[in-house]
């Protein structure tokens, strides 16, 4: 299991309400679980955004 690092986060009212609603509805077991899922989604989005840039740079290099 990966090492865990504790962090404190502050959420605005609407964000806190959304998190609590998701937990109460059983979508997530805890705030930590929801934050981990959100970070994973952001990481995937960033990787996906980098893919077209990588493909474009490889195509440009091949054309030279």
Beta strands, then each sheet from edge to edge (+ up, - down):
end
